[in-house]
Amino acid sequence: MKYYESFSDAIVKVSWDTNTYTKNEILHHVIAHEIHHIGQLTVWARELDLSRYLLII
């Protein structure tokens, strides 16, 4: 098994939740969350007519 495979399968337990998660699940959640933020910024830029400053529109 390669290092990154064992790393991604590592179990994480947080104090505020009874569930356990893998580092891979957490990484996927963080990426999805950041994509959401980019989308929200795009919506706000369009509402404020700032789309000329965004490369993704």
ZIKA-V892455 format. One record per pair of residues at least 4 apart in sequence whose C-alpha atoms are under 6 Angstrom apart, sorted by the first residue. I is the first residue (numbers start at 1). J is the second residue. D is the distance in whole Angstrom. If there is no record, write none. Layout:
BEGIN
i->{I;I}
j->{J;J}
d->{D;D}
END
This chain:
BEGIN
i->{8;8;9;10;10;11;11;12;12;12;13;45;45;45;46;46}
j->{23;24;22;22;23;21;22;20;21;22;20;49;50;51;50;51}
d->{5;5;5;5;6;6;5;6;5;6;5;6;5;6;6;5}
END
